[in-house]
Amino acid sequence: MNLADTQSKIADFFKTSGLHTGEISFVFDENTNTLWCSLETPDARLYLGREGEGLSALNHIVRKIIEKDLQ
């Protein structure tokens, strides 16, 4: 899977999840081979959850979606 496909998968996940998001932007760090995703949303507290649990769960789900496509 290439970078554009990965970005598209992540964006589609947030669009179809029912979670309210505004703009989604991506930055790829070539030094660490890491793709960073930024969301603009008025409901940030819903994404964060208590002590960041929601954000951690979203990160886990997105990783699993991408890992599945890499197999």
PDB file of N, CA, C and O in Angstrom:
ATOM      1  N   MET A   1       0.851  -1.172   0.000  1.00  0.00           N
ATOM      2  CA  MET A   1       0.000   0.000   0.000  1.00  0.00           C
ATOM      3  C   MET A   1       0.895   1.232   0.000  1.00  0.00           C
ATOM      4  O   MET A   1       1.867   1.305   0.752  1.00  0.00           O
ATOM      5  N   ASN A   2       0.563   2.191  -0.840  1.00  0.00           N
ATOM      6  CA  ASN A   2       1.375   3.402  -0.879  1.00  0.00           C
ATOM      7  C   ASN A   2       0.807   4.463   0.074  1.00  0.00           C
ATOM      8  O   ASN A   2      -0.257   4.284   0.666  1.00  0.00           O
ATOM      9  N   LEU A   3       1.532   5.546   0.200  1.00  0.00           N
ATOM     10  CA  LEU A   3       1.175   6.605   1.155  1.00  0.00           C
ATOM     11  C   LEU A   3      -0.201   7.205   0.862  1.00  0.00           C
ATOM     12  O   LEU A   3      -0.978   7.447   1.786  1.00  0.00           O
ATOM     13  N   ALA A   4      -0.504   7.445  -0.405  1.00  0.00           N
ATOM     14  CA  ALA A   4      -1.800   8.023  -0.774  1.00  0.00           C
ATOM     15  C   ALA A   4      -2.951   7.082  -0.398  1.00  0.00           C
ATOM     16  O   ALA A   4      -3.998   7.532   0.066  1.00  0.00           O
ATOM     17  N   ASP A   5      -2.751   5.778  -0.599  1.00  0.00           N
ATOM     18  CA  ASP A   5      -3.786   4.807  -0.225  1.00  0.00           C
ATOM     19  C   ASP A   5      -3.998   4.794   1.290  1.00  0.00           C
ATOM     20  O   ASP A   5      -5.131   4.724   1.766  1.00  0.00           O
ATOM     21  N   THR A   6      -2.914   4.862   2.028  1.00  0.00           N
ATOM     22  CA  THR A   6      -2.993   4.879   3.487  1.00  0.00           C
ATOM     23  C   THR A   6      -3.759   6.109   3.969  1.00  0.00           C
ATOM     24  O   THR A   6      -4.635   6.002   4.827  1.00  0.00           O
ATOM     25  N   GLN A   7      -3.432   7.259   3.426  1.00  0.00           N
ATOM     26  CA  GLN A   7      -4.129   8.493   3.798  1.00  0.00           C
ATOM     27  C   GLN A   7      -5.608   8.400   3.453  1.00  0.00           C
ATOM     28  O   GLN A   7      -6.459   8.837   4.228  1.00  0.00           O
ATOM     29  N   SER A   8      -5.911   7.843   2.310  1.00  0.00           N
ATOM     30  CA  SER A   8      -7.301   7.692   1.890  1.00  0.00           C
ATOM     31  C   SER A   8      -8.067   6.764   2.830  1.00  0.00           C
ATOM     32  O   SER A   8      -9.209   7.054   3.189  1.00  0.00           O
ATOM     33  N   LYS A   9      -7.451   5.656   3.231  1.00  0.00           N
ATOM     34  CA  LYS A   9      -8.082   4.722   4.167  1.00  0.00           C
ATOM     35  C   LYS A   9      -8.397   5.392   5.502  1.00  0.00           C
ATOM     36  O   LYS A   9      -9.483   5.219   6.054  1.00  0.00           O
ATOM     37  N   ILE A  10      -7.441   6.152   6.008  1.00  0.00           N
ATOM     38  CA  ILE A  10      -7.640   6.831   7.292  1.00  0.00           C
ATOM     39  C   ILE A  10      -8.750   7.866   7.179  1.00  0.00           C
ATOM     40  O   ILE A  10      -9.625   7.938   8.043  1.00  0.00           O
ATOM     41  N   ALA A  11      -8.720   8.668   6.119  1.00  0.00           N
ATOM     42  CA  ALA A  11      -9.757   9.677   5.916  1.00  0.00           C
ATOM     43  C   ALA A  11     -11.131   9.026   5.770  1.00  0.00           C
ATOM     44  O   ALA A  11     -12.108   9.524   6.328  1.00  0.00           O
ATOM     45  N   ASP A  12     -11.220   7.929   5.035  1.00  0.00           N
ATOM     46  CA  ASP A  12     -12.490   7.213   4.873  1.00  0.00           C
ATOM     47  C   ASP A  12     -13.000   6.678   6.200  1.00  0.00           C
ATOM     48  O   ASP A  12     -14.200   6.716   6.470  1.00  0.00           O
ATOM     49  N   PHE A  13     -12.093   6.180   7.029  1.00  0.00           N
ATOM     50  CA  PHE A  13     -12.493   5.691   8.343  1.00  0.00           C
ATOM     51  C   PHE A  13     -13.194   6.787   9.138  1.00  0.00           C
ATOM     52  O   PHE A  13     -14.271   6.567   9.693  1.00  0.00           O
ATOM     53  N   PHE A  14     -12.582   7.964   9.191  1.00  0.00           N
ATOM     54  CA  PHE A  14     -13.177   9.041   9.976  1.00  0.00           C
ATOM     55  C   PHE A  14     -14.465   9.561   9.349  1.00  0.00           C
ATOM     56  O   PHE A  14     -15.378   9.962  10.070  1.00  0.00           O
ATOM     57  N   LYS A  15     -14.554   9.561   8.031  1.00  0.00           N
ATOM     58  CA  LYS A  15     -15.774  10.018   7.362  1.00  0.00           C
ATOM     59  C   LYS A  15     -16.934   9.065   7.601  1.00  0.00           C
ATOM     60  O   LYS A  15     -18.070   9.510   7.761  1.00  0.00           O
ATOM     61  N   THR A  16     -16.671   7.763   7.628  1.00  0.00           N
ATOM     62  CA  THR A  16     -17.739   6.776   7.782  1.00  0.00           C
ATOM     63  C   THR A  16     -17.993   6.384   9.234  1.00  0.00           C
ATOM     64  O   THR A  16     -18.953   5.668   9.517  1.00  0.00           O
ATOM     65  N   SER A  17     -17.158   6.836  10.148  1.00  0.00           N
ATOM     66  CA  SER A  17     -17.280   6.432  11.553  1.00  0.00           C
ATOM     67  C   SER A  17     -18.421   7.117  12.286  1.00  0.00           C
ATOM     68  O   SER A  17     -18.847   6.648  13.341  1.00  0.00           O
ATOM     69  N   GLY A  18     -18.916   8.206  11.749  1.00  0.00           N
ATOM     70  CA  GLY A  18     -19.946   8.952  12.444  1.00  0.00           C
ATOM     71  C   GLY A  18     -19.385   9.954  13.438  1.00  0.00           C
ATOM     72  O   GLY A  18     -20.133  10.703  14.066  1.00  0.00           O
ATOM     73  N   LEU A  19     -18.063   9.966  13.578  1.00  0.00           N
ATOM     74  CA  LEU A  19     -17.424  10.951  14.449  1.00  0.00           C
ATOM     75  C   LEU A  19     -17.324  12.268  13.695  1.00  0.00           C
ATOM     76  O   LEU A  19     -16.990  12.291  12.511  1.00  0.00           O
ATOM     77  N   HIS A  20     -17.612  13.350  14.380  1.00  0.00           N
ATOM     78  CA  HIS A  20     -17.617  14.657  13.730  1.00  0.00           C
ATOM     79  C   HIS A  20     -16.191  15.177  13.577  1.00  0.00           C
ATOM     80  O   HIS A  20     -15.517  15.481  14.561  1.00  0.00           O
ATOM     81  N   THR A  21     -15.753  15.271  12.344  1.00  0.00           N
ATOM     82  CA  THR A  21     -14.427  15.818  12.078  1.00  0.00           C
ATOM     83  C   THR A  21     -14.540  16.957  11.090  1.00  0.00           C
ATOM     84  O   THR A  21     -15.432  16.990  10.242  1.00  0.00           O
ATOM     85  N   GLY A  22     -13.628  17.874  11.217  1.00  0.00           N
ATOM     86  CA  GLY A  22     -13.505  18.933  10.237  1.00  0.00           C
ATOM     87  C   GLY A  22     -12.443  18.509   9.246  1.00  0.00           C
ATOM     88  O   GLY A  22     -12.539  17.445   8.635  1.00  0.00           O
ATOM     89  N   GLU A  23     -11.444  19.332   9.088  1.00  0.00           N
ATOM     90  CA  GLU A  23     -10.371  19.043   8.151  1.00  0.00           C
ATOM     91  C   GLU A  23      -9.433  17.971   8.708  1.00  0.00           C
ATOM     92  O   GLU A  23      -9.105  17.964   9.895  1.00  0.00           O
ATOM     93  N   ILE A  24      -9.013  17.072   7.828  1.00  0.00           N
ATOM     94  CA  ILE A  24      -8.038  16.041   8.175  1.00  0.00           C
ATOM     95  C   ILE A  24      -6.786  16.315   7.354  1.00  0.00           C
ATOM     96  O   ILE A  24      -6.853  16.436   6.131  1.00  0.00           O
ATOM     97  N   SER A  25      -5.643  16.413   8.030  1.00  0.00           N
ATOM     98  CA  SER A  25      -4.398  16.663   7.303  1.00  0.00           C
ATOM     99  C   SER A  25      -3.357  15.614   7.700  1.00  0.00           C
ATOM    100  O   SER A  25      -3.410  15.037   8.786  1.00  0.00           O
ATOM    101  N   PHE A  26      -2.417  15.387   6.794  1.00  0.00           N
ATOM    102  CA  PHE A  26      -1.391  14.371   6.994  1.00  0.00           C
ATOM    103  C   PHE A  26      -0.011  14.967   6.771  1.00  0.00           C
ATOM    104  O   PHE A  26       0.177  15.833   5.917  1.00  0.00           O
ATOM    105  N   VAL A  27       0.955  14.489   7.554  1.00  0.00           N
ATOM    106  CA  VAL A  27       2.369  14.851   7.378  1.00  0.00           C
ATOM    107  C   VAL A  27       3.160  13.561   7.510  1.00  0.00           C
ATOM    108  O   VAL A  27       2.995  12.825   8.483  1.00  0.00           O
ATOM    109  N   PHE A  28       4.016  13.286   6.538  1.00  0.00           N
ATOM    110  CA  PHE A  28       4.857  12.092   6.584  1.00  0.00           C
ATOM    111  C   PHE A  28       6.273  12.493   6.950  1.00  0.00           C
ATOM    112  O   PHE A  28       6.881  13.326   6.278  1.00  0.00           O
ATOM    113  N   ASP A  29       6.802  11.901   8.016  1.00  0.00           N
ATOM    114  CA  ASP A  29       8.169  12.154   8.467  1.00  0.00           C
ATOM    115  C   ASP A  29       9.058  11.052   7.894  1.00  0.00           C
ATOM    116  O   ASP A  29       9.007   9.908   8.345  1.00  0.00           O
ATOM    117  N   GLU A  30       9.864  11.399   6.909  1.00  0.00           N
ATOM    118  CA  GLU A  30      10.719  10.416   6.245  1.00  0.00           C
ATOM    119  C   GLU A  30      11.833   9.894   7.157  1.00  0.00           C
ATOM    120  O   GLU A  30      12.306   8.772   6.979  1.00  0.00           O
ATOM    121  N   ASN A  31      12.248  10.700   8.127  1.00  0.00           N
ATOM    122  CA  ASN A  31      13.316  10.268   9.042  1.00  0.00           C
ATOM    123  C   ASN A  31      12.880   9.108   9.921  1.00  0.00           C
ATOM    124  O   ASN A  31      13.662   8.197  10.192  1.00  0.00           O
ATOM    125  N   THR A  32      11.634   9.144  10.366  1.00  0.00           N
ATOM    126  CA  THR A  32      11.134   8.098  11.256  1.00  0.00           C
ATOM    127  C   THR A  32      10.146   7.160  10.564  1.00  0.00           C
ATOM    128  O   THR A  32       9.654   6.207  11.169  1.00  0.00           O
ATOM    129  N   ASN A  33       9.860   7.436   9.294  1.00  0.00           N
ATOM    130  CA  ASN A  33       8.907   6.640   8.511  1.00  0.00           C
ATOM    131  C   ASN A  33       7.551   6.596   9.213  1.00  0.00           C
ATOM    132  O   ASN A  33       6.929   5.541   9.336  1.00  0.00           O
ATOM    133  N   THR A  34       7.107   7.775   9.671  1.00  0.00           N
ATOM    134  CA  THR A  34       5.871   7.899  10.439  1.00  0.00           C
ATOM    135  C   THR A  34       4.904   8.830   9.725  1.00  0.00           C
ATOM    136  O   THR A  34       5.292   9.897   9.251  1.00  0.00           O
ATOM    137  N   LEU A  35       3.641   8.419   9.651  1.00  0.00           N
ATOM    138  CA  LEU A  35       2.592   9.250   9.088  1.00  0.00           C
ATOM    139  C   LEU A  35       1.804   9.860  10.237  1.00  0.00           C
ATOM    140  O   LEU A  35       1.236   9.137  11.056  1.00  0.00           O
ATOM    141  N   TRP A  36       1.767  11.177  10.301  1.00  0.00           N
ATOM    142  CA  TRP A  36       1.025  11.900  11.333  1.00  0.00           C
ATOM    143  C   TRP A  36      -0.294  12.364  10.748  1.00  0.00           C
ATOM    144  O   TRP A  36      -0.343  12.873   9.628  1.00  0.00           O
ATOM    145  N   CYS A  37      -1.354  12.189  11.503  1.00  0.00           N
ATOM    146  CA  CYS A  37      -2.692  12.593  11.087  1.00  0.00           C
ATOM    147  C   CYS A  37      -3.208  13.627  12.083  1.00  0.00           C
ATOM    148  O   CYS A  37      -3.153  13.414  13.295  1.00  0.00           O
ATOM    149  N   SER A  38      -3.710  14.754  11.562  1.00  0.00           N
ATOM    150  CA  SER A  38      -4.270  15.800  12.419  1.00  0.00           C
ATOM    151  C   SER A  38      -5.743  15.995  12.072  1.00  0.00           C
ATOM    152  O   SER A  38      -6.116  16.055  10.901  1.00  0.00           O
ATOM    153  N   LEU A  39      -6.566  16.092  13.103  1.00  0.00           N
ATOM    154  CA  LEU A  39      -7.992  16.316  12.923  1.00  0.00           C
ATOM    155  C   LEU A  39      -8.372  17.639  13.549  1.00  0.00           C
ATOM    156  O   LEU A  39      -7.927  17.974  14.647  1.00  0.00           O
ATOM    157  N   GLU A  40      -9.190  18.376  12.849  1.00  0.00           N
ATOM    158  CA  GLU A  40      -9.775  19.583  13.439  1.00  0.00           C
ATOM    159  C   GLU A  40     -11.226  19.251  13.743  1.00  0.00           C
ATOM    160  O   GLU A  40     -11.992  18.897  12.846  1.00  0.00           O
ATOM    161  N   THR A  41     -11.601  19.367  15.014  1.00  0.00           N
ATOM    162  CA  THR A  41     -12.953  19.019  15.418  1.00  0.00           C
ATOM    163  C   THR A  41     -13.407  19.888  16.588  1.00  0.00           C
ATOM    164  O   THR A  41     -12.602  20.255  17.444  1.00  0.00           O
ATOM    165  N   PRO A  42     -14.692  20.215  16.621  1.00  0.00           N
ATOM    166  CA  PRO A  42     -15.211  20.940  17.773  1.00  0.00           C
ATOM    167  C   PRO A  42     -15.451  20.011  18.971  1.00  0.00           C
ATOM    168  O   PRO A  42     -15.709  20.481  20.080  1.00  0.00           O
ATOM    169  N   ASP A  43     -15.367  18.700  18.749  1.00  0.00           N
ATOM    170  CA  ASP A  43     -15.639  17.720  19.797  1.00  0.00           C
ATOM    171  C   ASP A  43     -14.372  17.017  20.270  1.00  0.00           C
ATOM    172  O   ASP A  43     -14.372  15.799  20.448  1.00  0.00           O
ATOM    173  N   ALA A  44     -13.310  17.757  20.472  1.00  0.00           N
ATOM    174  CA  ALA A  44     -12.019  17.151  20.834  1.00  0.00           C
ATOM    175  C   ALA A  44     -12.115  16.316  22.102  1.00  0.00           C
ATOM    176  O   ALA A  44     -11.466  15.275  22.202  1.00  0.00           O
ATOM    177  N   ARG A  45     -12.902  16.746  23.058  1.00  0.00           N
ATOM    178  CA  ARG A  45     -12.987  15.996  24.314  1.00  0.00           C
ATOM    179  C   ARG A  45     -13.566  14.600  24.096  1.00  0.00           C
ATOM    180  O   ARG A  45     -13.255  13.676  24.848  1.00  0.00           O
ATOM    181  N   LEU A  46     -14.408  14.439  23.069  1.00  0.00           N
ATOM    182  CA  LEU A  46     -14.954  13.121  22.770  1.00  0.00           C
ATOM    183  C   LEU A  46     -13.878  12.191  22.210  1.00  0.00           C
ATOM    184  O   LEU A  46     -13.892  10.988  22.471  1.00  0.00           O
ATOM    185  N   TYR A  47     -12.957  12.750  21.448  1.00  0.00           N
ATOM    186  CA  TYR A  47     -11.866  11.959  20.892  1.00  0.00           C
ATOM    187  C   TYR A  47     -10.844  11.584  21.960  1.00  0.00           C
ATOM    188  O   TYR A  47     -10.283  10.489  21.942  1.00  0.00           O
ATOM    189  N   LEU A  48     -10.613  12.496  22.877  1.00  0.00           N
ATOM    190  CA  LEU A  48      -9.606  12.256  23.906  1.00  0.00           C
ATOM    191  C   LEU A  48     -10.084  11.247  24.943  1.00  0.00           C
ATOM    192  O   LEU A  48      -9.350  10.331  25.313  1.00  0.00           O
ATOM    193  N   GLY A  49     -11.291  11.416  25.401  1.00  0.00           N
ATOM    194  CA  GLY A  49     -11.796  10.539  26.448  1.00  0.00           C
ATOM    195  C   GLY A  49     -11.095  10.819  27.763  1.00  0.00           C
ATOM    196  O   GLY A  49     -10.342  11.784  27.894  1.00  0.00           O
ATOM    197  N   ARG A  50     -11.357   9.961  28.728  1.00  0.00           N
ATOM    198  CA  ARG A  50     -10.728  10.133  30.039  1.00  0.00           C
ATOM    199  C   ARG A  50      -9.276   9.678  29.953  1.00  0.00           C
ATOM    200  O   ARG A  50      -8.987   8.552  29.550  1.00  0.00           O
ATOM    201  N   GLU A  51      -8.381  10.558  30.332  1.00  0.00           N
ATOM    202  CA  GLU A  51      -6.944  10.304  30.351  1.00  0.00           C
ATOM    203  C   GLU A  51      -6.407   9.807  29.001  1.00  0.00           C
ATOM    204  O   GLU A  51      -5.460   9.022  28.959  1.00  0.00           O
ATOM    205  N   GLY A  52      -7.015  10.269  27.901  1.00  0.00           N
ATOM    206  CA  GLY A  52      -6.523   9.927  26.571  1.00  0.00           C
ATOM    207  C   GLY A  52      -6.915   8.546  26.072  1.00  0.00           C
ATOM    208  O   GLY A  52      -6.401   8.085  25.052  1.00  0.00           O
ATOM    209  N   GLU A  53      -7.826   7.879  26.786  1.00  0.00           N
ATOM    210  CA  GLU A  53      -8.216   6.522  26.404  1.00  0.00           C
ATOM    211  C   GLU A  53      -8.862   6.478  25.022  1.00  0.00           C
ATOM    212  O   GLU A  53      -8.612   5.552  24.250  1.00  0.00           O
ATOM    213  N   GLY A  54      -9.683   7.464  24.709  1.00  0.00           N
ATOM    214  CA  GLY A  54     -10.352   7.506  23.401  1.00  0.00           C
ATOM    215  C   GLY A  54      -9.362   7.675  22.271  1.00  0.00           C
ATOM    216  O   GLY A  54      -9.462   7.008  21.241  1.00  0.00           O
ATOM    217  N   LEU A  55      -8.414   8.558  22.463  1.00  0.00           N
ATOM    218  CA  LEU A  55      -7.392   8.787  21.448  1.00  0.00           C
ATOM    219  C   LEU A  55      -6.534   7.549  21.244  1.00  0.00           C
ATOM    220  O   LEU A  55      -6.181   7.211  20.114  1.00  0.00           O
ATOM    221  N   SER A  56      -6.206   6.885  22.318  1.00  0.00           N
ATOM    222  CA  SER A  56      -5.433   5.646  22.238  1.00  0.00           C
ATOM    223  C   SER A  56      -6.219   4.569  21.486  1.00  0.00           C
ATOM    224  O   SER A  56      -5.650   3.840  20.674  1.00  0.00           O
ATOM    225  N   ALA A  57      -7.504   4.468  21.749  1.00  0.00           N
ATOM    226  CA  ALA A  57      -8.348   3.485  21.069  1.00  0.00           C
ATOM    227  C   ALA A  57      -8.453   3.790  19.577  1.00  0.00           C
ATOM    228  O   ALA A  57      -8.380   2.876  18.755  1.00  0.00           O
ATOM    229  N   LEU A  58      -8.623   5.062  19.218  1.00  0.00           N
ATOM    230  CA  LEU A  58      -8.671   5.442  17.802  1.00  0.00           C
ATOM    231  C   LEU A  58      -7.362   5.098  17.108  1.00  0.00           C
ATOM    232  O   LEU A  58      -7.367   4.588  15.987  1.00  0.00           O
ATOM    233  N   ASN A  59      -6.255   5.370  17.759  1.00  0.00           N
ATOM    234  CA  ASN A  59      -4.950   5.048  17.203  1.00  0.00           C
ATOM    235  C   ASN A  59      -4.841   3.541  16.949  1.00  0.00           C
ATOM    236  O   ASN A  59      -4.342   3.117  15.907  1.00  0.00           O
ATOM    237  N   HIS A  60      -5.304   2.747  17.896  1.00  0.00           N
ATOM    238  CA  HIS A  60      -5.254   1.295  17.768  1.00  0.00           C
ATOM    239  C   HIS A  60      -6.104   0.826  16.578  1.00  0.00           C
ATOM    240  O   HIS A  60      -5.657  -0.010  15.793  1.00  0.00           O
ATOM    241  N   ILE A  61      -7.303   1.350  16.442  1.00  0.00           N
ATOM    242  CA  ILE A  61      -8.199   0.958  15.349  1.00  0.00           C
ATOM    243  C   ILE A  61      -7.594   1.305  14.000  1.00  0.00           C
ATOM    244  O   ILE A  61      -7.601   0.481  13.086  1.00  0.00           O
ATOM    245  N   VAL A  62      -7.071   2.515  13.867  1.00  0.00           N
ATOM    246  CA  VAL A  62      -6.470   2.943  12.601  1.00  0.00           C
ATOM    247  C   VAL A  62      -5.263   2.071  12.268  1.00  0.00           C
ATOM    248  O   VAL A  62      -5.082   1.686  11.113  1.00  0.00           O
ATOM    249  N   ARG A  63      -4.444   1.757  13.257  1.00  0.00           N
ATOM    250  CA  ARG A  63      -3.286   0.874  13.019  1.00  0.00           C
ATOM    251  C   ARG A  63      -3.726  -0.491  12.501  1.00  0.00           C
ATOM    252  O   ARG A  63      -3.119  -1.031  11.576  1.00  0.00           O
ATOM    253  N   LYS A  64      -4.781  -1.050  13.096  1.00  0.00           N
ATOM    254  CA  LYS A  64      -5.270  -2.360  12.681  1.00  0.00           C
ATOM    255  C   LYS A  64      -5.815  -2.326  11.252  1.00  0.00           C
ATOM    256  O   LYS A  64      -5.605  -3.269  10.489  1.00  0.00           O
ATOM    257  N   ILE A  65      -6.501  -1.267  10.893  1.00  0.00           N
ATOM    258  CA  ILE A  65      -7.006  -1.122   9.523  1.00  0.00           C
ATOM    259  C   ILE A  65      -5.857  -1.118   8.531  1.00  0.00           C
ATOM    260  O   ILE A  65      -5.913  -1.797   7.506  1.00  0.00           O
ATOM    261  N   ILE A  66      -4.822  -0.358   8.832  1.00  0.00           N
ATOM    262  CA  ILE A  66      -3.666  -0.262   7.941  1.00  0.00           C
ATOM    263  C   ILE A  66      -2.893  -1.588   7.922  1.00  0.00           C
ATOM    264  O   ILE A  66      -2.486  -2.047   6.855  1.00  0.00           O
ATOM    265  N   GLU A  67      -2.688  -2.201   9.085  1.00  0.00           N
ATOM    266  CA  GLU A  67      -1.965  -3.470   9.140  1.00  0.00           C
ATOM    267  C   GLU A  67      -2.676  -4.552   8.314  1.00  0.00           C
ATOM    268  O   GLU A  67      -2.026  -5.362   7.654  1.00  0.00           O
ATOM    269  N   LYS A  68      -3.991  -4.556   8.356  1.00  0.00           N
ATOM    270  CA  LYS A  68      -4.766  -5.543   7.600  1.00  0.00           C
ATOM    271  C   LYS A  68      -4.488  -5.404   6.108  1.00  0.00           C
ATOM    272  O   LYS A  68      -4.344  -6.404   5.406  1.00  0.00           O
ATOM    273  N   ASP A  69      -4.415  -4.193   5.635  1.00  0.00           N
ATOM    274  CA  ASP A  69      -4.175  -3.962   4.211  1.00  0.00           C
ATOM    275  C   ASP A  69      -2.726  -4.247   3.804  1.00  0.00           C
ATOM    276  O   ASP A  69      -2.449  -4.454   2.623  1.00  0.00           O
ATOM    277  N   LEU A  70      -1.824  -4.259   4.743  1.00  0.00           N
ATOM    278  CA  LEU A  70      -0.422  -4.528   4.431  1.00  0.00           C
ATOM    279  C   LEU A  70      -0.119  -6.020   4.348  1.00  0.00           C
ATOM    280  O   LEU A  70       0.938  -6.407   3.849  1.00  0.00           O
ATOM    281  N   GLN A  71      -1.029  -6.858   4.828  1.00  0.00           N
ATOM    282  CA  GLN A  71      -0.793  -8.308   4.820  1.00  0.00           C
ATOM    283  C   GLN A  71      -1.019  -8.894   3.453  1.00  0.00           C
ATOM    284  O   GLN A  71      -0.865 -10.101   3.265  1.00  0.00           O
TER     285      GLN A  71
END
